[in-house]
């Protein structure tokens, strides 16, 4: 049986301009796709409208173009995909794999225990709404005790789904669809075979695999590159006031991203053109050389 043709993607959130941490993920996913003679798609993860910065999506695309990235096909915008997400949620409702929940965040925080990414919901509404009020959210039933998966960079993981994650939200109380549902639906529709992204999403992988299994969807290969960290041990991000990358120092920033990913580009390339640097990168990319760390402090 022939493997599916390689299809990768880069999926930024338009909550601000691209920064060096974003560039690292973009470079890794782009080089891995192109070195496999595959497609590289752009998806704008603009689900969370309250956090979106006006004009950020267009700015991100302009920055990617200025850095020499070339993507295949039109950009997919999650904000235009509500019908697809609702159809999938309806399928999960029919399969009795989700349930309505009307617990408030405060109520959850008061009764939950700490998990991988915050409070773990104990399932109060699994057998009926806990209060006489309207549905606030839809949650997925995490009946699988644990899930084992292999990350192509970080190695094997065994997530205790029920204990460490719990029944997670697929549609929020404000009517917005959750990232975990949207990314699974979009990866399937776009035929994504390989996901190369930052290690901040490593803990999301088991939830996405669980949804794929429940919907009888193919599971992509996953590879999580290290995050760029600050001196305080935080992830470089918009929340930690990461400086935006600009076109006027594209060669230097791209060289630094390749260095961060373990590629050891020659110093002379810092003074060469973008096409020269990309050509070198395409000839020297190896996923196995990416540091097997979840975060590396920037010097």
FIDRENDO-226455 format. One record per residue (C-alpha): x, y, z. Coordinates in Angstrom, 2 decimals. Example, Ala and Ser with C-alpha at 12.3 -4.5 7.8 and 13.67 -1.06 7.14 Angstrom:
NODE         x         y         z
NODE     12.30     -4.50      7.80
NODE     13.67     -1.06      7.14
***
This chain:
NODE         x         y         z
NODE      0.00      0.00      0.00
NODE      1.55      3.31     -1.08
NODE      1.80      6.01      1.60
NODE     -0.27      9.15      1.16
NODE      1.55     12.05     -0.50
NODE      3.10     14.37      2.06
NODE      0.90     17.33      3.03
NODE      2.11     19.66      5.78
NODE      0.82     22.95      7.13
NODE      1.61     26.05      9.17
NODE     -1.26     27.40     11.25
NODE     -0.61     30.75     12.94
NODE     -3.13     32.61     15.10
NODE     -3.68     36.26     14.08
NODE     -3.36     37.62     17.61
NODE     -0.36     39.71     16.59
NODE      2.62     39.74     14.20
NODE      4.95     36.80     13.68
NODE      7.85     36.57     16.14
NODE     10.97     34.39     16.26
NODE      9.16     31.50     17.94
NODE      6.58     31.47     15.14
NODE      9.37     31.56     12.56
NODE     11.01     28.45     14.04
NODE      7.81     26.43     13.63
NODE      7.23     27.79     10.13
NODE     10.77     26.97      8.98
NODE     10.65     23.42     10.39
NODE      7.28     22.58      8.84
NODE      8.23     24.18      5.51
NODE     11.60     22.45      5.16
NODE     10.18     19.08      6.18
NODE      7.39     19.36      3.59
NODE      9.63     20.54      0.76
NODE     12.35     17.98      1.49
NODE      9.68     15.29      1.10
NODE      8.50     16.91     -2.17
NODE      5.23     17.58     -0.41
NODE      2.65     20.33     -0.21
NODE      2.81     23.08      2.41
NODE     -0.47     24.75      3.33
NODE     -1.32     27.85      5.36
NODE     -4.24     27.80      7.78
NODE     -5.22     30.91      9.72
NODE     -6.45     29.82     13.15
NODE     -8.74     32.80     13.70
NODE    -11.40     31.05     15.77
NODE    -11.04     33.26     18.84
NODE    -12.34     36.57     17.52
NODE    -12.07     38.41     20.87
NODE     -8.28     37.81     20.85
NODE     -7.71     38.57     17.16
NODE     -5.78     41.74     16.29
NODE     -7.25     43.58     13.27
NODE     -4.96     43.29     10.27
NODE     -2.73     40.63     11.87
NODE     -3.69     37.86      9.41
NODE     -2.67     39.94      6.39
NODE      0.50     41.07      8.16
NODE      1.45     37.43      8.85
NODE      1.02     36.49      5.19
NODE      3.06     39.49      4.04
NODE      5.84     38.57      6.45
NODE      5.91     34.96      5.27
NODE      6.17     36.16      1.66
NODE      8.99     38.55      2.58
NODE     10.90     35.64      4.15
NODE     10.62     33.56      0.98
NODE      7.94     31.07      2.04
NODE      5.80     29.74     -0.80
NODE      2.58     27.94      0.06
NODE      0.27     25.75     -1.99
NODE     -3.35     26.62     -2.66
NODE     -5.54     29.21     -0.94
NODE     -5.24     30.11      2.74
NODE     -7.88     28.40      4.89
NODE     -9.55     30.61      7.54
NODE    -11.10     28.80     10.48
NODE    -13.52     31.67     11.06
NODE    -15.27     30.63      7.83
NODE    -15.65     26.97      8.84
NODE    -18.43     26.96     11.45
NODE    -20.71     24.74      9.34
NODE    -18.06     22.02      9.06
NODE    -17.33     22.14     12.80
NODE    -21.03     22.01     13.71
NODE    -21.57     19.05     11.38
NODE    -18.78     17.16     13.12
NODE    -20.13     18.06     16.55
NODE    -23.56     16.80     15.44
NODE    -21.95     13.51     14.43
NODE    -20.37     13.18     17.87
NODE    -23.72     13.97     19.50
NODE    -25.36     11.20     17.46
NODE    -22.64      8.80     18.58
NODE    -23.23      9.81     22.24
NODE    -19.57     10.80     22.53
NODE    -20.23     14.31     23.84
NODE    -22.58     15.89     26.37
NODE    -23.88     19.38     27.24
NODE    -22.37     21.09     30.27
NODE    -23.59     24.18     32.09
NODE    -20.95     24.43     34.80
NODE    -19.27     27.81     35.10
NODE    -15.50     28.23     35.13
NODE    -15.63     29.08     38.82
NODE    -17.60     25.93     39.61
NODE    -15.10     23.83     37.66
NODE    -12.15     25.47     39.40
NODE    -13.72     24.83     42.82
NODE    -14.13     21.07     42.31
NODE    -11.42     20.15     39.80
NODE     -7.93     18.80     40.40
NODE     -4.86     20.04     38.55
NODE     -3.98     18.36     35.25
NODE     -1.59     18.78     32.35
NODE     -3.09     22.10     31.27
NODE     -5.16     23.42     34.13
NODE     -8.22     22.15     36.04
NODE     -9.53     18.69     35.10
NODE    -13.32     18.66     34.83
NODE    -14.74     15.80     36.96
NODE    -17.75     15.10     34.75
NODE    -20.57     16.59     36.80
NODE    -22.84     16.98     33.77
NODE    -22.13     13.56     32.21
NODE    -25.50     12.20     33.30
NODE    -27.55     15.37     33.01
NODE    -27.13     19.10     33.46
NODE    -26.15     20.02     36.98
NODE    -28.19     23.23     37.17
NODE    -31.53     24.56     35.93
NODE    -30.02     26.76     33.24
NODE    -29.14     26.58     29.58
NODE    -26.29     24.58     28.12
NODE    -23.00     26.43     28.40
NODE    -20.65     24.13     26.46
NODE    -20.25     20.72     24.84
NODE    -17.66     18.32     26.26
NODE    -16.08     15.18     24.83
NODE    -16.26     11.99     26.92
NODE    -12.72     10.87     27.63
NODE    -13.51      7.25     28.40
NODE    -10.05      6.10     27.28
NODE     -7.89      5.67     30.38
NODE     -4.65      6.49     28.61
NODE     -3.31      7.01     25.11
NODE      0.20      6.27     23.83
NODE      1.65      8.09     20.83
NODE      5.05      8.66     19.27
NODE      6.37     12.11     18.53
NODE      9.02     12.07     15.80
NODE     11.23     14.48     17.77
NODE     10.28     14.21     21.42
NODE      9.76     10.42     21.60
NODE      7.03      8.31     23.20
NODE      4.25      9.73     25.35
NODE      1.64      8.04     27.52
NODE     -1.10     10.50     28.44
NODE     -3.50      9.55     31.21
NODE     -6.50     11.11     29.52
NODE     -9.12     10.78     32.25
NODE     -6.82     11.78     35.09
NODE     -4.69     14.50     33.47
NODE     -7.03     16.04     30.87
NODE    -10.61     15.02     31.60
NODE    -13.70     15.68     29.49
NODE    -12.55     18.58     27.31
NODE    -14.61     21.32     25.64
NODE    -15.42     21.15     21.91
NODE    -17.80     24.11     21.78
NODE    -17.52     26.94     24.26
NODE    -20.24     28.66     26.24
NODE    -19.91     31.74     24.02
NODE    -20.72     29.65     20.94
NODE    -17.16     29.51     19.60
NODE    -15.74     26.15     18.57
NODE    -12.70     24.95     20.48
NODE     -9.27     24.56     18.91
NODE     -9.18     20.78     19.49
NODE    -12.28     20.17     17.35
NODE    -11.38     22.67     14.62
NODE     -7.84     21.41     14.09
NODE     -8.98     17.79     13.73
NODE    -11.71     18.70     11.23
NODE     -9.35     20.90      9.20
NODE     -6.43     18.46      9.19
NODE     -8.76     15.77      7.85
NODE    -10.34     17.96      5.18
NODE     -6.98     19.29      3.99
NODE     -5.47     15.81      3.91
NODE     -2.68     16.69      6.34
NODE     -0.25     13.78      6.71
NODE      2.49     15.44      8.78
NODE      2.15     18.00     11.55
NODE      5.37     19.80     12.48
NODE      4.67     22.44     15.12
NODE      5.85     23.89     18.43
NODE      6.10     21.82     21.60
NODE      3.50     24.03     23.31
NODE      0.93     21.88     21.48
NODE      2.43     18.56     22.51
NODE     -0.18     17.96     25.21
NODE     -2.97     18.62     22.70
NODE     -1.88     15.69     20.54
NODE     -3.56     12.95     22.56
NODE     -6.90     14.80     22.48
NODE     -6.64     15.21     18.73
NODE     -5.75     11.55     18.20
NODE     -8.71     10.56     20.38
NODE    -11.06     12.66     18.26
NODE     -9.58     11.26     15.04
NODE    -10.14      7.72     16.28
NODE    -13.73      8.50     17.32
NODE    -14.48     10.03     13.91
NODE    -12.62      7.30     11.97
NODE    -10.15      9.83     10.56
NODE     -6.52      9.24      9.66
NODE     -3.92     10.30     12.22
NODE     -1.03     12.38     10.89
NODE      2.59     11.95     11.91
NODE      3.44     14.44     14.67
NODE      6.75     16.21     15.33
NODE      7.05     18.96     17.94
NODE     10.02     21.31     17.69
NODE     11.48     23.01     20.78
NODE     10.06     26.32     21.88
NODE     12.22     29.42     22.09
NODE     12.37     30.32     25.77
NODE     13.03     33.52     27.67
NODE     15.56     33.92     30.50
NODE     12.64     33.58     32.93
NODE     11.77     30.15     31.55
NODE      8.66     31.31     29.70
NODE      7.79     30.57     26.09
NODE      8.65     33.36     23.68
NODE      5.22     34.61     22.66
NODE      3.03     37.63     22.14
NODE      2.10     37.40     25.84
NODE      5.80     37.72     26.83
NODE      6.16     40.71     24.50
NODE      8.19     38.94     21.82
NODE      9.54     41.34     19.22
NODE      7.96     40.95     15.77
NODE     10.18     39.78     12.96
NODE     10.57     42.17     10.04
NODE     11.60     41.91      6.42
NODE     14.70     44.10      6.81
NODE     16.63     41.39      8.68
NODE     15.04     38.32      7.09
NODE     18.31     36.58      6.24
NODE     19.65     36.93      9.79
NODE     16.40     35.74     11.41
NODE     16.12     32.80      9.03
NODE     19.75     31.85      9.70
NODE     19.11     31.96     13.44
NODE     15.99     29.80     13.08
NODE     17.99     27.16     11.18
NODE     20.70     27.32     13.85
NODE     18.05     26.87     16.56
NODE     16.75     23.76     14.76
NODE     20.16     22.08     14.90
NODE     21.12     22.64     11.27
NODE     24.42     24.50     11.91
NODE     24.30     26.79      8.84
NODE     27.71     28.25      7.86
NODE     28.33     31.79      9.11
NODE     28.98     33.11      5.62
NODE     25.31     32.52      4.77
NODE     24.36     35.37      7.13
NODE     25.53     37.75      4.42
NODE     24.08     35.88      1.45
NODE     20.65     36.18     -0.17
NODE     17.41     34.60      1.02
NODE     17.32     32.20     -1.98
NODE     20.87     31.05     -1.18
NODE     19.96     30.40      2.44
NODE     16.79     28.52      1.51
NODE     18.72     26.42     -1.02
NODE     21.24     25.49      1.66
NODE     18.44     24.69      4.11
NODE     16.62     22.43      1.66
NODE     19.84     20.51      1.08
NODE     20.66     20.08      4.77
NODE     17.34     19.64      6.61
NODE     17.17     16.54      8.83
NODE     14.39     16.08     11.35
NODE     16.67     13.83     13.40
NODE     19.00     16.76     14.08
NODE     16.34     18.89     15.75
NODE     17.15     19.08     19.51
NODE     15.03     16.68     21.54
NODE     14.02     19.34     24.01
NODE     10.69     21.02     24.62
NODE     12.25     24.44     25.22
NODE     15.60     26.09     24.57
NODE     16.49     29.39     26.19
NODE     17.53     32.05     23.72
NODE     20.99     33.46     24.37
***
